[in-house]
């Protein structure tokens, strides 16, 4: 997974024009554009559920997948317990895809056999307030591991350029000071607070 902040609206420029604004008001007017590479389709499907954002995703119609096994995301649990099963399935999907192409099936239809593990690349644009909400949900330990890692990388990127503005960004327990998950809490709030107080700040 590779995440890069391509462009953003510097908060100081907006403050020079608008004067005093609360952080919430300020974040609503700031835009952040990320390049995201090497995430699975599982992760991208979760990401695009955040509707207050704009996305441009790589089309599988124009991607060569003859070496599919080199372009898949492998969960750690599968790496540890079932890599042979996973590799066999990826190999079968790759062979089926190539055979369909040979039979004259258009790539846009042949891609139906490709697995959710297939890597994809996309650009994501969010305003700061939506980004804060995204971090609240997806940095949480209850979030699926891959999108949590993506959220962490995006948080590191914005903290690099706006360290003060995003100092309280992270899962909602870190933002609010309490866990809003009720009985579904992970019970690790203190550990989470320590992590997000330093993430992206050299800690």
Sine and cosine of phi, psi and omega as CSV:
sin_phi,cos_phi,sin_psi,cos_psi,sin_omega,cos_omega
0.00,0.00,0.73,-0.68,0.04,-1.00
-0.74,-0.67,0.77,-0.64,-0.02,-1.00
-0.77,-0.64,0.75,-0.66,0.02,-1.00
-0.67,-0.74,0.73,-0.68,0.11,-0.99
-0.99,0.17,0.93,-0.37,-0.08,-1.00
-0.99,0.15,-0.63,0.78,-0.05,-1.00
-0.35,-0.94,0.41,-0.91,0.04,-1.00
-0.35,-0.94,0.28,-0.96,0.07,-1.00
-1.00,-0.04,0.92,-0.39,0.01,-1.00
-0.90,0.45,0.76,-0.65,-0.05,-1.00
-0.89,0.46,-0.55,0.84,-0.04,-1.00
-0.90,0.44,-0.54,0.84,0.01,-1.00
-0.92,0.39,-0.65,0.76,0.01,-1.00
-0.93,0.36,-0.64,0.76,0.00,-1.00
-0.91,0.41,-0.53,0.85,0.05,-1.00
-0.90,0.44,-0.49,0.87,-0.02,-1.00
-1.00,0.01,-0.73,0.68,-0.15,-0.99
-1.00,-0.04,-0.27,0.96,-0.05,-1.00
0.98,0.18,-0.57,-0.82,-0.07,-1.00
-0.95,0.32,0.80,-0.60,0.10,-1.00
-0.67,-0.74,0.55,-0.84,0.12,-0.99
-0.94,0.34,0.30,-0.95,0.02,-1.00
-0.86,0.51,-0.64,0.77,-0.01,-1.00
-0.90,0.43,-0.71,0.71,0.04,-1.00
-0.89,0.46,-0.70,0.72,-0.03,-1.00
-0.88,0.47,-0.73,0.68,-0.03,-1.00
-0.87,0.49,-0.54,0.84,-0.02,-1.00
-0.90,0.43,-0.39,0.92,-0.07,-1.00
-0.97,-0.24,0.01,1.00,-0.04,-1.00
-0.98,-0.21,0.67,-0.74,-0.02,-1.00
-0.90,-0.43,0.58,-0.82,-0.02,-1.00
-0.72,-0.69,0.79,-0.62,-0.03,-1.00
-0.90,-0.43,0.84,-0.54,-0.04,-1.00
-0.90,-0.43,0.59,-0.81,0.24,-0.97
-0.98,-0.20,0.80,-0.60,-0.02,-1.00
-0.85,-0.53,0.82,-0.58,-0.03,-1.00
-0.78,-0.62,0.56,-0.83,0.15,-0.99
0.97,0.23,0.46,0.89,0.14,-0.99
-0.98,-0.18,0.36,-0.93,-0.01,-1.00
-0.98,0.17,0.26,-0.97,0.11,-0.99
-0.91,0.42,-0.46,0.89,0.10,-1.00
-0.85,0.53,-0.73,0.69,-0.03,-1.00
-0.94,0.35,-0.69,0.72,-0.04,-1.00
-0.91,0.42,-0.55,0.84,0.04,-1.00
-0.91,0.42,-0.58,0.81,0.06,-1.00
-0.95,0.32,-0.65,0.76,-0.05,-1.00
-0.87,0.49,-0.71,0.70,-0.09,-1.00
-0.96,0.29,-0.08,1.00,0.13,-0.99
-0.95,0.33,-0.28,0.96,0.09,-1.00
-0.99,0.14,1.00,-0.09,-0.23,-0.97
-0.97,0.24,-0.34,0.94,0.00,-1.00
-0.99,0.11,0.81,0.58,-0.02,-1.00
-0.39,-0.92,0.27,-0.96,0.09,-1.00
-0.90,-0.44,0.63,-0.78,-0.07,-1.00
-0.74,-0.67,0.60,-0.80,0.20,-0.98
-0.76,-0.65,0.93,-0.38,-0.10,-0.99
-0.93,-0.37,0.60,-0.80,0.06,-1.00
-0.84,0.54,0.74,-0.67,0.02,-1.00
-1.00,0.06,0.72,-0.69,0.04,-1.00
-0.95,0.31,-0.21,0.98,0.03,-1.00
-0.90,0.44,-0.46,0.89,-0.12,-0.99
-0.91,-0.41,0.32,0.95,-0.03,-1.00
-0.94,-0.33,0.76,-0.65,0.08,-1.00
-0.98,0.19,0.84,-0.54,-0.04,-1.00
-0.86,-0.51,0.44,0.90,0.01,-1.00
-0.89,0.46,-0.48,0.88,0.06,-1.00
-0.95,-0.32,0.84,0.55,-0.13,-0.99
-0.83,0.56,-0.62,0.79,-0.08,-1.00
-0.89,0.46,-0.32,0.95,0.02,-1.00
-1.00,0.06,-0.14,0.99,-0.10,-1.00
-0.78,-0.62,0.74,0.67,0.06,-1.00
-0.77,-0.63,0.45,-0.89,0.09,-1.00
-0.99,-0.13,0.79,-0.61,-0.05,-1.00
-0.93,-0.36,0.91,-0.41,0.05,-1.00
-0.87,0.49,0.52,-0.86,-0.01,-1.00
-0.86,0.50,-0.61,0.80,-0.02,-1.00
-0.90,0.44,-0.60,0.80,0.05,-1.00
-0.95,0.31,-0.63,0.77,0.05,-1.00
-0.84,0.54,-0.64,0.77,-0.07,-1.00
-0.99,0.12,-0.52,0.85,-0.19,-0.98
-0.86,-0.52,-0.31,0.95,-0.11,-0.99
-0.46,-0.89,0.59,0.81,-0.08,-1.00
-0.89,0.45,-0.59,0.80,-0.01,-1.00
-0.89,0.45,-0.66,0.75,0.02,-1.00
-0.90,0.44,-0.70,0.71,0.00,-1.00
-0.88,0.48,-0.76,0.66,-0.03,-1.00
-0.88,0.47,-0.60,0.80,0.01,-1.00
-0.90,0.44,-0.66,0.75,0.00,-1.00
-0.92,0.38,-0.66,0.75,0.02,-1.00
-0.89,0.45,-0.67,0.75,0.03,-1.00
-0.88,0.47,-0.66,0.75,0.01,-1.00
-0.91,0.42,-0.66,0.75,0.02,-1.00
-0.90,0.43,-0.64,0.77,0.01,-1.00
-0.90,0.44,-0.69,0.72,0.02,-1.00
-0.91,0.41,-0.65,0.76,0.01,-1.00
-0.90,0.44,-0.66,0.76,0.01,-1.00
-0.88,0.47,-0.75,0.66,-0.01,-1.00
-0.89,0.46,-0.65,0.76,-0.02,-1.00
-0.91,0.41,-0.64,0.77,0.03,-1.00
-0.89,0.46,-0.65,0.76,0.05,-1.00
-0.89,0.46,-0.69,0.72,0.02,-1.00
-0.87,0.49,-0.54,0.84,-0.01,-1.00
-0.99,0.16,0.02,1.00,0.05,-1.00
1.00,-0.01,0.17,0.99,0.05,-1.00
-0.96,0.29,0.76,-0.65,0.02,-1.00
-0.86,0.51,0.54,-0.84,0.01,-1.00
-0.83,0.56,-0.59,0.81,-0.04,-1.00
-0.90,0.43,-0.37,0.93,0.07,-1.00
-0.99,-0.12,-0.59,0.81,0.00,-1.00
-0.88,0.47,-0.50,0.87,-0.04,-1.00
-0.91,0.40,-0.19,0.98,0.03,-1.00
-0.88,0.48,-0.33,0.94,0.00,-1.00
-1.00,-0.01,-0.08,1.00,-0.04,-1.00
-0.97,0.26,0.60,-0.80,-0.08,-1.00
-0.99,0.17,0.30,-0.95,0.06,-1.00
-0.90,0.44,-0.32,0.95,0.00,-1.00
-0.96,0.29,-0.23,0.97,-0.04,-1.00
-0.85,0.52,0.72,-0.69,0.00,-1.00
-0.93,0.36,0.48,-0.88,0.10,-0.99
-0.61,-0.79,0.31,-0.95,0.05,-1.00
-0.82,-0.58,0.54,-0.84,0.05,-1.00
-0.38,-0.93,0.27,-0.96,0.15,-0.99
-0.94,-0.33,0.63,-0.78,-0.03,-1.00
-0.78,-0.62,0.75,-0.66,0.09,-1.00
-0.84,-0.54,0.82,-0.58,0.04,-1.00
-0.71,-0.71,0.50,-0.87,0.19,-0.98
-0.99,0.16,0.29,-0.96,-0.11,-0.99
-0.88,0.48,-0.60,0.80,-0.02,-1.00
-0.93,0.37,-0.66,0.75,0.05,-1.00
-0.91,0.41,-0.58,0.81,0.03,-1.00
-0.90,0.43,-0.65,0.76,0.03,-1.00
-0.88,0.47,-0.66,0.76,0.05,-1.00
-0.91,0.41,-0.67,0.74,0.05,-1.00
-0.85,0.53,-0.73,0.69,0.03,-1.00
-0.88,0.47,-0.65,0.76,-0.01,-1.00
-0.84,0.54,-0.65,0.76,-0.02,-1.00
-0.99,0.10,-0.70,0.71,-0.22,-0.98
-1.00,-0.07,-0.24,0.97,0.13,-0.99
-0.99,0.11,-0.20,0.98,-0.02,-1.00
-0.88,0.47,0.60,-0.80,0.01,-1.00
-0.90,0.43,-0.29,0.96,0.03,-1.00
-0.99,0.11,-0.17,0.99,0.05,-1.00
-0.96,0.29,0.42,-0.91,0.04,-1.00
-0.88,0.48,0.60,-0.80,-0.20,-0.98
-0.84,0.54,-0.64,0.76,-0.12,-0.99
-0.95,0.32,-0.68,0.73,0.01,-1.00
-0.95,0.30,-0.44,0.90,0.11,-0.99
-0.92,0.39,-0.66,0.75,0.06,-1.00
-0.90,0.44,-0.63,0.78,0.05,-1.00
-0.89,0.46,-0.72,0.69,0.01,-1.00
-0.87,0.49,-0.65,0.76,0.03,-1.00
-0.88,0.47,-0.68,0.73,0.00,-1.00
-0.92,0.40,-0.62,0.78,0.05,-1.00
-0.92,0.40,-0.62,0.78,0.03,-1.00
-0.90,0.43,-0.66,0.75,0.05,-1.00
-0.85,0.52,-0.65,0.76,-0.03,-1.00
-0.91,0.42,-0.70,0.71,-0.03,-1.00
-0.97,0.26,-0.51,0.86,0.07,-1.00
-0.93,0.37,-0.46,0.89,0.03,-1.00
-0.90,0.43,-0.60,0.80,-0.07,-1.00
-0.98,-0.20,-0.40,0.92,0.00,-1.00
-0.71,-0.70,0.91,0.42,-0.11,-0.99
-0.87,0.49,-0.62,0.79,-0.03,-1.00
-0.97,0.25,-0.66,0.75,-0.07,-1.00
-0.90,0.43,-0.56,0.83,-0.04,-1.00
-0.96,-0.28,0.37,0.93,-0.04,-1.00
-0.90,0.44,-0.49,0.87,0.00,-1.00
-0.98,-0.21,0.21,0.98,0.02,-1.00
-0.98,0.21,0.50,-0.87,-0.02,-1.00
0.54,-0.84,-0.27,-0.96,0.02,-1.00
-0.88,0.47,0.36,-0.93,-0.10,-0.99
-0.87,0.50,-0.51,0.86,0.03,-1.00
-0.90,0.44,-0.54,0.84,0.04,-1.00
-0.97,0.24,-0.63,0.78,0.01,-1.00
-0.93,0.37,-0.66,0.75,-0.15,-0.99
-1.00,-0.08,-0.41,0.91,-0.07,-1.00
1.00,-0.01,0.01,1.00,0.08,-1.00
-0.48,-0.87,0.35,-0.94,-0.01,-1.00
-1.00,0.03,0.84,-0.54,0.00,-1.00
-1.00,0.07,0.07,1.00,-0.08,-1.00
-0.99,0.12,-0.09,1.00,0.04,-1.00
0.87,0.49,-0.76,-0.64,-0.06,-1.00
-0.94,0.35,-0.16,0.99,0.02,-1.00
-1.00,-0.06,0.12,0.99,-0.02,-1.00
-0.84,0.54,0.52,-0.86,0.03,-1.00
-0.98,0.22,-0.31,0.95,0.00,-1.00
0.97,0.24,0.25,0.97,-0.08,-1.00
-0.85,-0.53,0.58,0.82,-0.14,-0.99
-0.88,0.47,-0.64,0.77,-0.01,-1.00
-0.90,0.44,-0.65,0.76,0.06,-1.00
-0.89,0.46,-0.68,0.74,0.00,-1.00
-0.90,0.44,-0.68,0.73,0.01,-1.00
-0.87,0.50,-0.68,0.73,0.01,-1.00
-0.89,0.46,-0.67,0.74,-0.03,-1.00
-0.90,0.44,-0.74,0.67,-0.12,-0.99
-0.99,0.13,-0.19,0.98,0.11,-0.99
-0.96,0.27,-0.33,0.95,-0.04,-1.00
-0.87,-0.49,-0.24,0.97,-0.07,-1.00
-0.84,0.54,0.84,-0.54,0.02,-1.00
1.00,0.10,-0.05,1.00,0.01,-1.00
-0.95,-0.31,0.31,0.95,0.01,-1.00
1.00,0.02,0.10,0.99,0.00,-1.00
-0.99,-0.11,0.00,0.00,0.00,0.00
